[in-house]
Amino acid sequence: MLKYTFIHIPGVGEKTERWLWQNNILCWEDYLKNSYQVRLPGRMRVTLSLFISFSSDALLRGDIHFFKKFLPERELWRVYPEFRKKTAFLDIETTGLGGGGDYVTVVGLFDGERVQFFIQGKNMQDFAKAIKKFSVIVTYNGKQFDLPFLKTAFRDLNFPQAHIDLRYLLRKLGYFGGLKAIERSLGIKRHKEVKNLTGYDAVLLWNRYLDGELEALELLLDYNREDVVNLKYLMEFTYQRMIHSLPFFSLKLKEKSHTDLILNPGGNFE
């Protein structure tokens, strides 16, 4: 999607981006080839040409910081396919909602293939190094909950990655409520051992583990695993629904039939 994006260019808002699409300037390459046909002020022409060049270079380098800096936060979902292999799906468990004595008990990190757990009292200190390998972080309500908790736990960690919080995107698409309620509305089923567990149960499981019940920790990790793995499905669902909501999509369909270039630039979504 990034190569079809103009909204990150200074002076280009939603209206101008849609105007470009409607005038058959669907991607950066279209503009570079046909800019002489587009009626724009000279200064805007120069800005577009320069920033398309900058954008192409940044994408080639895998420079997420460029796109994080210039893309509106609400549009960061557009980076997902190009940075999918450098995306972390993240969810935490805590002892509470953020009171003075509350702390992170478990961090689950899913790279699309493998889940890693960072557990308080075991290997939590390794999380700071592990997260630095990623360019994008995907959460559900992470802006309000997960990242503030982690910033308190790791005071030297400022999360320079692009952060996609699915809560706000799904709300825009008409899906409200907590993560598990949205999963149910989309037909996502959890394993029977954890399907009825809640965040409160996660607190109780941690306390049982501290009391010496090792099986409670295993169940807590199973619960967290469902959270982070399902985030990947929700991200891909959300991405495709957001694409379909753009006028760009119907214009592109006229050119090619449901092109993989739009929805699957890096291969088939699972």
C-alpha positions in Angstrom: 0.0 0.0 0.0 2.9 2.4 0.6 3.6 2.8 -3.0 0.0 3.9 -3.5 0.2 6.4 -0.6 0.6 10.2 -1.0 -0.9 11.4 2.3 2.5 11.4 4.0 3.8 14.1 1.6 3.8 17.6 3.1 0.9 19.6 1.7 -1.0 16.4 0.7 -4.2 15.7 2.7 -7.0 13.2 2.2 -8.7 15.4 -0.4 -5.5 15.8 -2.6 -4.6 12.1 -2.3 -8.1 11.1 -3.4 -7.9 13.6 -6.2 -4.7 12.1 -7.4 -6.2 8.6 -7.4 -9.3 9.8 -9.3 -7.0 11.3 -11.9 -5.3 7.9 -12.5 -2.3 8.7 -10.4 -2.6 5.6 -8.3 1.0 5.1 -7.2 4.4 6.8 -7.1 5.4 5.4 -10.4 2.2 6.7 -12.0 3.1 10.2 -10.8 6.7 10.1 -12.0 5.6 8.9 -15.4 2.6 11.2 -15.9 3.2 14.2 -13.6 3.1 16.6 -16.7 -0.6 15.6 -17.1 -1.6 16.6 -13.6 -2.7 20.2 -12.9 -0.9 21.1 -9.7 1.0 24.2 -8.6 4.7 24.1 -9.5 5.8 24.0 -5.8 3.5 21.0 -5.2 5.0 19.3 -8.2 8.5 19.7 -6.9 7.5 18.5 -3.4 5.7 15.4 -4.8 8.7 14.5 -6.9 11.2 14.9 -4.1 9.1 13.0 -1.5 8.3 10.2 -3.8 12.1 9.8 -4.3 12.7 10.0 -0.6 9.9 7.5 0.0 11.2 5.0 -2.5 14.7 5.2 -0.9 13.2 4.8 2.6 11.2 1.8 1.5 14.2 0.2 -0.1 16.2 0.7 3.1 13.4 -0.6 5.3 13.4 2.8 7.1 10.3 2.7 9.2 11.3 6.0 10.9 10.7 7.9 7.7 7.1 6.7 7.4 6.4 7.0 11.1 7.5 10.6 11.0 5.5 11.6 7.9 2.4 9.4 7.9 -0.5 10.5 10.1 -0.8 8.1 13.0 -4.2 7.0 11.9 -2.7 5.9 8.6 0.2 3.8 9.9 -1.7 0.6 9.1 -0.6 1.2 5.5 3.0 0.1 6.3 2.0 -3.4 7.4 2.6 -5.6 4.3 5.9 -4.0 3.4 7.1 -4.4 7.0 5.2 -7.6 7.9 8.4 -9.6 8.4 9.6 -7.0 10.9 6.3 -6.8 12.8 5.8 -7.8 16.4 2.3 -8.6 17.8 2.5 -7.7 21.4 0.3 -8.3 24.5 1.1 -8.1 28.2 -0.4 -9.5 31.4 -0.2 -7.5 34.6 -1.1 -7.7 38.3 -3.7 -5.0 37.8 -4.9 -2.0 35.8 -2.0 0.3 36.7 -2.1 1.1 40.4 1.0 2.1 42.3 2.0 -1.5 43.0 1.0 -3.1 39.7 3.6 -4.6 37.4 4.0 -6.5 34.2 3.9 -10.3 34.8 4.2 -11.6 31.2 5.0 -10.1 27.8 3.9 -12.1 24.8 5.7 -11.4 21.5 4.7 -13.0 18.2 6.7 -12.4 15.0 4.2 -14.2 12.8 5.8 -17.6 13.2 7.0 -18.0 16.8 5.8 -16.8 20.2 8.3 -15.6 22.8 7.4 -15.1 26.4 9.1 -12.8 28.8 8.2 -13.6 32.4 8.7 -11.6 35.5 11.4 -13.1 37.7 12.7 -15.3 34.8 13.7 -13.5 31.6 11.8 -10.2 31.6 15.0 -8.3 31.2 15.5 -9.8 27.8 12.4 -8.1 26.4 14.2 -4.8 25.8 16.7 -6.4 23.4 14.1 -8.6 21.7 11.7 -5.7 20.8 14.5 -3.7 19.1 14.6 -6.2 16.3 11.2 -5.0 15.0 10.1 -2.1 13.0 6.3 -2.3 13.7 4.4 -3.1 16.9 0.8 -4.2 16.7 -1.4 -4.2 19.8 -5.0 -4.0 20.9 -5.4 -1.0 23.2 -1.7 -0.8 23.5 -1.6 3.0 23.3 -3.5 3.2 26.6 -2.4 0.1 28.4 0.5 -2.1 27.1 3.1 0.5 26.1 2.6 2.8 29.1 3.1 -0.2 31.4 6.2 -1.3 29.5 7.6 2.2 29.5 7.3 2.2 33.3 9.0 -1.2 33.5 11.8 -0.3 31.1 12.6 3.3 31.6 15.3 3.4 28.9 12.9 2.0 26.3 11.1 4.6 24.2 9.6 2.4 21.4 10.8 4.1 18.2 8.8 1.6 16.2 5.6 2.4 14.3 2.8 1.4 16.5 -0.5 0.2 15.1 -3.3 0.0 17.7 -6.1 -2.1 16.3 -8.6 -0.8 18.8 -9.0 2.5 17.0 -8.9 1.0 13.5 -11.5 -1.6 14.3 -13.7 1.0 16.0 -13.5 3.0 12.7 -14.7 -0.1 10.9 -17.7 -0.5 13.3 -16.2 -3.1 15.8 -16.5 -2.1 19.4 -15.6 -3.7 22.8 -12.7 -5.6 24.1 -10.4 -7.9 22.1 -12.3 -11.1 23.0 -15.7 -9.6 22.1 -14.4 -8.6 18.7 -12.8 -12.0 18.2 -16.2 -13.6 18.8 -17.9 -11.3 16.5 -15.5 -12.4 13.7 -15.8 -16.1 14.5 -12.4 -16.5 16.0 -12.4 -19.4 18.5 -10.0 -19.9 21.3 -8.9 -23.2 22.6 -11.3 -24.6 25.2 -8.7 -24.4 28.0 -8.6 -20.6 27.8 -11.7 -19.5 25.9 -13.5 -18.3 29.0 -10.6 -16.7 30.8 -10.5 -13.0 31.3 -7.9 -10.4 32.3 -9.0 -10.9 35.9 -8.3 -14.6 35.6 -4.9 -13.8 34.3 -4.2 -11.9 37.6 -5.4 -14.9 39.6 -3.3 -17.3 37.6 -0.2 -15.3 38.3 -1.0 -15.2 42.0 -1.5 -19.0 42.0 1.9 -19.4 40.3 3.6 -17.2 43.0 2.0 -19.6 45.5 3.9 -22.5 43.9 1.3 -23.8 41.3 3.5 -24.1 38.2 0.5 -25.3 36.1 -1.0 -21.9 36.6 1.8 -20.2 34.8 1.5 -22.6 31.8 -2.2 -21.7 31.6 -1.4 -18.0 31.8 1.1 -18.4 28.9 -1.5 -20.3 26.9 -4.0 -17.5 27.5 -1.4 -14.9 26.4 -0.4 -16.9 23.3 -4.0 -16.7 22.0 -3.9 -13.0 22.4 -0.8 -12.4 20.4 -1.5 -15.0 17.7 -5.0 -13.6 17.1 -3.6 -10.1 16.8 -2.0 -11.2 13.5 -5.3 -12.4 12.1 -7.0 -9.2 13.3 -4.3 -7.0 11.7 -4.7 -8.7 8.3 -8.5 -8.5 8.5 -8.3 -4.9 9.4 -5.8 -4.1 6.7 -7.9 -5.6 4.0 -11.1 -3.9 5.3 -9.3 -0.5 5.4 -8.1 -1.0 1.8 -11.7 -1.8 0.8 -12.9 1.4 2.5 -10.7 3.6 0.2 -11.9 4.9 -3.1 -8.5 3.9 -4.3 -9.6 0.2 -4.1 -12.5 0.5 -6.6 -10.3 2.5 -9.0 -7.6 -0.1 -8.8 -10.1 -2.9 -9.5 -10.9 -1.3 -12.8 -7.3 -1.6 -13.7 -6.7 -5.2 -12.4 -8.9 -7.8 -10.9 -8.3 -8.0 -7.1 -4.6 -7.5 -7.5 -2.2 -9.2 -5.2 0.0 -6.1 -5.5 -2.5 -4.3 -3.3 -3.4 -6.9 -0.7 -0.6 -9.4 -0.8 2.7 -7.7 -1.8 4.7 -10.2 0.2 2.7 -13.4 -0.4 -0.5 -14.9 0.8 -1.8 -13.8 4.2 -2.4 -16.8 6.4 
